[in-house]
Amino acid sequence: MLTGGWPAADKGQYLYDTAGINDAIPGLVATRPYTVFADLAKTTAFTKADWSEDNLRPSQQGYEKMAIGWFDALKPTLAARR
């Protein structure tokens, strides 16, 4: 299983408390076997261009940044299984 922290989002009427959620995830993940934490909030450097026009979902560029963050988080696990 792979889980990730979400990048911060300030969307006018949508202001998500990603910091509170992201702070709780590492502790939860640490108690679960076969779980990797990808701290996307710290590793993706999201900008306004990384969000779609509806301000609710990442843009294609944002999804690509997230994929790189997830892959980077999985590299140690994948290398250990060789």
KAURKA-V425845 format. One record per residue. N is the residue number from 0. SS is DSSP state (H for helix, E for strand, - for the rest). Layout:
n=N ss=SS
n=N ss=SS
This chain:
n=0 ss=-
n=1 ss=E
n=2 ss=E
n=3 ss=E
n=4 ss=-
n=5 ss=-
n=6 ss=-
n=7 ss=-
n=8 ss=-
n=9 ss=E
n=10 ss=E
n=11 ss=-
n=12 ss=-
n=13 ss=E
n=14 ss=E
n=15 ss=-
n=16 ss=-
n=17 ss=H
n=18 ss=H
n=19 ss=H
n=20 ss=H
n=21 ss=H
n=22 ss=H
n=23 ss=H
n=24 ss=H
n=25 ss=H
n=26 ss=H
n=27 ss=H
n=28 ss=H
n=29 ss=H
n=30 ss=-
n=31 ss=-
n=32 ss=-
n=33 ss=-
n=34 ss=-
n=35 ss=E
n=36 ss=E
n=37 ss=E
n=38 ss=-
n=39 ss=H
n=40 ss=H
n=41 ss=H
n=42 ss=H
n=43 ss=-
n=44 ss=-
n=45 ss=-
n=46 ss=-
n=47 ss=H
n=48 ss=H
n=49 ss=H
n=50 ss=E
n=51 ss=-
n=52 ss=-
n=53 ss=-
n=54 ss=-
n=55 ss=-
n=56 ss=-
n=57 ss=E
n=58 ss=-
n=59 ss=H
n=60 ss=H
n=61 ss=H
n=62 ss=H
n=63 ss=H
n=64 ss=H
n=65 ss=H
n=66 ss=H
n=67 ss=H
n=68 ss=H
n=69 ss=H
n=70 ss=H
n=71 ss=H
n=72 ss=H
n=73 ss=H
n=74 ss=H
n=75 ss=H
n=76 ss=H
n=77 ss=H
n=78 ss=H
n=79 ss=H
n=80 ss=-
n=81 ss=-
